[in-house]
Amino acid sequence: MLFIGQVVIEPALFQVPPGRIAYVFITEDPRADETWEPRGEENAVIIQQTQPGRQPVTSGGPKLTETIWRDGKPIRLDIELEATLEFRAEPDHIEIPTTPLSPNARHKIGLQLAINEQKIGGTPHWIQTGDRAPKGFKLLLQLSNSPVTDDVSADNERMLNPNYNFGTGTGYVMINPAATEGVLLWECD
């Protein structure tokens, strides 16, 4: 399975003891069926309680990649991303222009929407209904798939091109109230 990432389960957000970390995985094989199912055996969320001063790490296996365009050709490089938690209120909605846009403008709006959809905690912004999420589970991580589109072919352009497959949608890591069990599911329109 592809290691997507690890998320510290913040006591301030989830009212659980400190030191819990969720590790998120998805089957890398693009032919795999049912990676969208929370209990379809094609993805995994493993929650571990760490010891003070120690953190488990993963080693080996497939990694996230970044695509860099050079001379009109994509080059894929392994990447590691890190983010810090910023507490803020969520917007009620995001305005999306309804007028025709240039490919460059569409691309910029697409990137902004993708950035706005990445979050830890809060209320999930379901693309469909969210009815496959286990009852009582809370959102730990919302992660959008933002692949390179045909509109982007400029030389020397760097873009995050995740190699996890949420179709054209968003992945949701959900945890139970005790933060001892987690699932991954995804939806697209």
C-alpha positions in Angstrom: 0.0 0.0 0.0 1.0 3.6 -0.6 1.7 5.6 2.5 -0.2 8.8 2.2 0.8 10.3 5.4 0.5 10.5 9.2 -1.7 12.9 11.2 -1.3 13.7 14.9 -4.6 13.4 16.6 -4.7 16.7 18.4 -6.3 16.5 21.9 -7.6 20.1 21.5 -9.7 19.0 18.5 -10.7 15.5 19.5 -10.8 15.5 23.3 -8.5 12.4 23.5 -5.3 11.8 25.4 -2.1 13.1 23.7 0.2 11.0 21.6 -2.1 9.3 19.1 -1.1 9.3 15.5 -3.1 8.0 12.5 -1.2 6.5 9.6 -3.1 6.5 6.3 -2.5 4.0 3.4 -4.2 3.2 0.1 -3.6 0.5 -2.4 -1.2 1.8 -5.1 -2.4 -0.5 -7.9 -4.7 1.6 -10.2 -6.6 -1.6 -11.1 -7.7 -2.2 -7.5 -11.4 -2.1 -6.9 -13.2 -0.4 -4.1 -10.5 1.9 -2.8 -13.3 4.3 -2.0 -14.9 1.9 0.5 -14.1 2.6 4.2 -13.9 -1.1 4.9 -13.1 -2.4 1.4 -9.6 -3.8 2.3 -8.0 -1.5 -0.3 -7.0 1.2 2.2 -6.1 1.4 5.9 -6.0 3.8 8.8 -3.8 2.6 11.6 -3.9 4.6 14.9 -1.1 4.1 17.4 -0.5 5.5 20.8 3.1 6.7 21.0 5.4 6.7 24.0 6.6 10.1 25.3 9.5 11.3 23.2 9.1 8.6 20.6 7.2 8.5 17.3 6.8 5.4 15.1 8.0 5.9 11.5 7.4 4.1 8.3 10.2 2.8 6.1 10.3 1.6 2.6 7.3 1.3 0.3 5.9 3.7 -2.3 6.0 7.4 -1.7 4.1 10.5 -2.7 5.5 12.1 -5.8 5.7 15.6 -7.4 5.7 16.3 -11.1 8.1 18.8 -12.5 7.6 19.8 -16.2 10.8 20.3 -18.1 10.9 20.7 -21.9 7.2 19.8 -22.1 7.8 16.4 -20.3 6.8 15.4 -16.8 9.5 14.3 -14.4 8.3 12.6 -11.2 10.2 13.1 -7.9 9.6 11.7 -4.4 8.4 14.3 -2.0 7.6 14.7 1.6 5.1 17.3 2.8 4.7 18.7 6.3 2.0 21.1 7.6 1.3 22.7 10.9 -2.1 23.1 12.3 -3.8 26.5 12.0 -7.1 26.9 13.9 -9.6 29.0 12.0 -13.3 29.2 11.3 -14.5 27.4 8.2 -16.2 29.4 5.4 -19.8 28.7 4.6 -19.1 28.3 0.9 -16.5 29.2 -1.8 -17.6 31.4 -4.7 -16.9 29.7 -8.0 -17.2 32.0 -11.1 -19.9 31.0 -13.6 -18.4 32.9 -16.6 -16.1 31.2 -19.1 -12.4 31.4 -18.0 -9.1 30.9 -19.7 -7.3 27.6 -19.1 -4.8 29.5 -16.9 -7.5 31.1 -14.8 -9.3 27.7 -14.5 -6.1 26.2 -13.3 -5.5 28.8 -10.6 -9.0 28.5 -9.3 -8.7 24.7 -9.3 -5.5 25.0 -7.2 -7.1 27.4 -4.8 -10.2 25.2 -4.4 -7.9 22.2 -3.8 -6.0 24.1 -1.1 -9.2 25.2 0.6 -10.4 21.6 0.8 -7.3 20.3 2.7 -8.0 20.3 6.4 -7.7 18.5 9.7 -10.9 18.3 11.8 -14.0 20.2 11.4 -17.0 19.3 9.2 -16.5 17.2 6.1 -17.4 18.9 2.8 -18.9 15.9 1.2 -19.0 15.8 -2.6 -21.8 13.3 -2.5 -23.7 12.4 0.7 -21.1 10.9 3.1 -23.4 8.1 3.8 -20.6 5.5 3.7 -18.9 7.1 6.7 -19.4 5.0 9.9 -22.0 6.5 12.2 -20.5 8.6 15.0 -17.0 8.9 13.4 -15.5 12.4 13.1 -13.4 14.0 10.3 -9.7 13.7 11.0 -8.3 14.6 7.6 -9.9 15.9 4.3 -7.5 15.6 1.4 -8.3 16.6 -2.2 -6.9 14.9 -5.2 -5.4 17.6 -7.4 -3.9 15.9 -10.4 -2.1 17.8 -13.3 -4.7 18.6 -16.0 -4.2 18.8 -19.7 -4.3 22.6 -19.4 -1.0 22.6 -17.7 2.0 22.0 -19.9 4.3 25.0 -19.2 8.0 24.3 -19.0 9.6 24.3 -15.6 6.3 24.4 -13.8 6.1 22.5 -10.4 2.9 21.0 -9.3 1.9 18.6 -6.7 0.6 15.5 -8.6 -0.4 13.0 -5.9 -0.1 9.4 -6.9 -2.9 8.3 -4.5 -6.1 7.9 -6.5 -9.3 9.6 -5.2 -10.6 9.9 -8.8 -11.3 13.5 -9.3 -12.5 13.8 -5.7 -11.7 14.1 -2.1 -10.5 11.5 0.5 -11.9 11.6 4.1 -10.1 10.0 7.0 -12.7 9.5 9.7 -12.0 8.4 13.4 -14.2 7.1 16.1 -14.8 9.3 19.2 -12.1 7.4 21.3 -9.6 7.9 18.4 -8.8 4.1 18.5 -10.2 3.2 15.0 -10.1 5.0 11.7 -11.3 4.5 8.1 -10.5 6.1 4.7 -13.2 6.7 2.1 -13.4 9.0 -0.9 -16.0 10.5 -3.1 -16.0 12.2 -6.5 -18.8 13.9 -8.5 
